[in-house]
Amino acid sequence: MTLSPGKKREKIDRLSELAARDDERGVSLWQEAFRRLRGNPAAIVGAVILALFVLVAVVGPFLVPYAATDTIGIREGLIKPGVIPGPNGDHWFGYDHQGRDEFSRMIVGARQTLLVGVVSTLIGLAIGALIGGVSGAAAGLGGRWGRWIDTTLMRFIDMLLAMPSLLLAVSIAALLGASLTTVMIAVGVVSVPVFARLLRGSMISQANSDYVLAATSLGVKKSKIALTHVVPNSLAPVIVQATLTLATAIIEAAALSFLGLGNPDTAVPEWGVMLADAQQYLGIRPSLAIYPAVAIIITALGFTLLGEAMREALDPKLRK
């Protein structure tokens, strides 16, 4: 179900309450959060899934038994019209429609999928943090002109937030042309308004803290207060959102590839592209679609479990 723009804003602003602060016992937010994460089964499961995914993506391509572009099945005469051999002792996942080892392509494709997710999230985080940081500093410390700047920036962010994320990503990808870089830019731009509103809300909350009032009364420049105190203490909800955004980035990148807006070079393995290529062979080898689909689902689940656990661990209302 698609959330209305108002509901989106309320959900994002709620996350902004995850600002960093020490509790009465002198335990920092991150120490307390780590303690809570260690006792959360969902966080442990998510962390294990992500650790395996990153390990496969980083180390796997060096250990694959066959090159991802090697058309072994065609060379051996095994690929025929209507025939794609399944798994055997040497090829655990069988062949794809071009006779390439499916297991090797899945392993190599993990690196491309991780690259798309991380880069697109970093793009959204960088642009969103810049807009949100300027807006939050202007609203919290900038006086009348600051509030005008904040209003202008937030109306632009609200326009982006009002558009369905997938529709916005498809529009950007179609405008820039099909490529892996286009996918990363399109998915990154979609996450910009979320990061911007999160950081802005968290900074406004921090701007009313006692330490900001004390620093202001001592004559510390507002720009220094914002950069050295307010921003660092406002990053907790942004970090949590980055973890959750990685999950949606992988799914949205796969969706763009499925629609033909991803990397046009199908020789480069990427789970979304592999899923799209497998559609015309569902009647022959449905497992060619099942393998990348399950991999995408499990990876996104890992990011989601860890992200939700981090959000609960960092939520001041849930801390004891």
N, C-alpha and C positions, 0 to 999 in steps of 0.2 A: 504494500500500500504506500503510495506517495504522500509524503507529509506536505502540508501547506507551508508557504513561506513563513507564516507566523509561528507555526509549530517548530520549523527548523531553527528559527532564531531563538525560541525558548529553550530548545534542547542544547544548542550551542552555548547560550549564555549560562545555562545550568552547569555545564562543564567548567566554566570560568571560575567557579567557586573552589576549584582544586588548587588554590594558590599556596605556595610554600610558606610554612610558619612553624615555629617550635611549639611543642605543647608544654604543659605545666611542669613536667618532669625533666625538661631539658633535652628530650630526645628529638632529634631532627626528623623532619617529615620523611626523608628518604630512608633513614634507619628504621623508622616505624613501618614504612611501606614495605621494605624488604622483609621485615619480620612477618608481616601479614601475608606476603606472597609465598613465603616458604611453607606456610600452613594451609595454603589454598590449593586443593587438588587440580582445579581448572588451570591455575597458573603453571603448575608443574607439567601438566599434559601439554599445554600450549608451548612452554619452553622446550620440552623434549622434541615436539614436532618441528619447531623452528630450528633447533640445533641440528637435527638430521637434515632438514632442507638446506641450510647454509653449508653443512659439511658436504653434501652431495653436489651442490652448485659450485663450490670452490675446488674440491679435490676430485670429484667424479670424472670430469672431462679428461683428466690425465690417466685414468684407470680403465676407461671403456675398452671393451675387447675389439671393437671395430670402429673405423672412422664413420662419422655421422653422415658423410656424403657418399660412402662406398656402396654402389649398387650391386651388392653380392648376389641377390636373388636373380637379377636379370642376367648377370654374367654366368651363373650356374644353370640358367634355363628353367628356373622354378616359377617365375612369375609369368602367368599366361592370362589371356582374357577370361575374366570370371574366376580366376584362381589366385589367391594370395595365401601362401602357407602360414600355418599357425606356429605356436611355440614348439621348440624342440630342445635337445640337450645343448646345442651350441648357440641357439638364438632364443633366449628365455621368453621374449615377448613376440617372437616371430618376425616377419618382415612387414614393411609398409608397401604401398602400391607401386613404389619404384624399386623394390627389392633391397631397401636399406634396413639395417638392423634396428628394430624398434626400441629395444632396450637401450642401446647406445644413444639413440636420438632423444629418448626421454631424459637420460642423465645429462647430456649436453644442453638440452632444452631448459633444464632447471636453472642453469646459469643465466640464460637469456631472460627467463621469467623473473629471476631475482633482480637482474639489472634493470628491467623495465619498472618493477615495483619500487625499487630504492630510488632510482633517478627521478621518476615522476613524483614521488613523495617529497624528495628534496626540492624539486622545482616549486611545488605547491607550498612547502614550508618556508622557503626563502622569500618568495613573493608575498605570501600571506603574512609572514612575520614582519616584513618591512612595512606593509600597509597597516597591519594591526598595531605595530609598535609606534608608528607615527601617530595614528589615530588615538591610541590609548594615552600616549604622553601628552598629546594636545588636549584631550578631554580632561585628563586628571590634573595637569600642571600648567596648561597653556592659557588659562583665563578665557576672556570673551572670544578672542581670535582663535584660540585653540578649539573652542567648542564649534566654531564655524568650520574649521578644517575637519574636525571629527565628523560633523554632520555630512559634509560633502563626500568624504571617503566612504562612510557607511552607507550612503544612498547608492553609491556605485556597487558596493559589496552586496547590498540587498537585491539589486537587479540580477547579479550573477546567481545569488542564492535562490531566487525565484524560479530560475530555469531548471528543468529536470536535468540531473547531472549527466545521464547518458546522452540525452539529446544535445547538450552543450558540447560534450566530448566528440560526438559524431560530426557536429557542425564544424568544429575546429579541424578535425582530422580530414574531413572532405575538402575544406578550404586549402589546407597545406599540402595535400597529396599523400598517398599511401607510402609509409616508411616507418621503420622502428622509432626513429627520432620524433616523427609526428605523433605516434601513439604516446610517447613519454610526455611530450608537451601538452597534448590534449588532456590526458589524465591528470597531469600536474595542475593545469589551469582550473580544472573542476574543483580541486581541493583548496584553492586559494581562499575563497570566502570563509570556509570553516576555520582555517588557521587564523585568518585576520580577526574574525569576531572573537575567537577564543582568547587570543593574546590581548586584544583591546579590553575585553571584559575583566580579565585577570589583572591587567595593569590599573584599570580604574579602581578595582577593589583594593589593590596595594597602595594606590595613591592616597587613600584615606587612613593609612596605618600610622601608628605613633612614630615610627622611625623616620617617616617622610616628614612629618610635622617638626620633629626635632632637628632634622638636617636643614630644613627650610629656615627655622628660627636661628640657626647658627650661621646662616648666610651662604650655604652651599648652593652652587648654581643648579637650577632646575634640570638642565641638560645632563649634568653629572649625576644627579639623583636618579634620573630616569635610566641612564645607561648602566650605572654601576650598582644600583640597588633595586629599582622597581622591575626592570626587565629580568634579571636573574631570578628574582623571587616570584616571577609570573610564568615561568616556563613549564611547571609541572603539568598542567592540563594540556599544553601543546605537545609535550613528549608523549603523553598518553594517546592523544589524537593521532600522532604520527604513526604509532603502532597499529591503531585501528585502520588508518588510511592505507597502510601497506596491503591489508587484506582486500579492501575495495579497489585499490589500484591494480592488483593482479587480476581481479575479476573483470574490471572495466577494460583493461588492456586485452584480455582474452576475448571480450565481446567485440571490440573494435577489429581485432584480427579475424574473428569469425565473420564479420560483415565485409571483409575484404579491404579494410583500411589499414591493416598492419604491414609488416615487412613483405614486400612483393617477392623477395627471394626465398622461396620455400625450401631451398637447400640448407638454410640456416635454421636449425631446430628451435622452435619456441612453442610452448604448450598451446597457446591460443591458435597459432597457425596450424599446428598439427591437428587440432580439433576441427578446424574448418576444412582441412584437406580430407579428413576422414568421412565427411558427410556423404559423399557420392559412393562410398564403399560400405555403407552400413549393412546392405544386404549380403555382402560377401564376408567381411571381417568387422563386425561391430566393435570388437575389442580395440580397434585402432582409434575409436572415439572414446571408449571407456577409459583407457589408460590416462590420457591427458586430462580428461574431465575429473576423474577421481583425484589426480595429483593436484589440480587447481583447487578443488573443494577442500582437501585435507590441509593444504598450505594456508588457504584463507581461514580455515577453522583455527589453525594454530595461532595466527596473528590475532584473530578475534578473541580467543580464549585468554591469551596473555594481555591484550589490551583492556578487556573488560575487567580482568583481575587487577590490573594496575590502577584502573579508574576507581575501583572499590577501595583499594588499599590507600589511595591518595585522597579520598574524599574525607574532608574534615568532619562531616556529619556522622561518618561511620567509625571514626577513631574512638577508642576507649581511653 
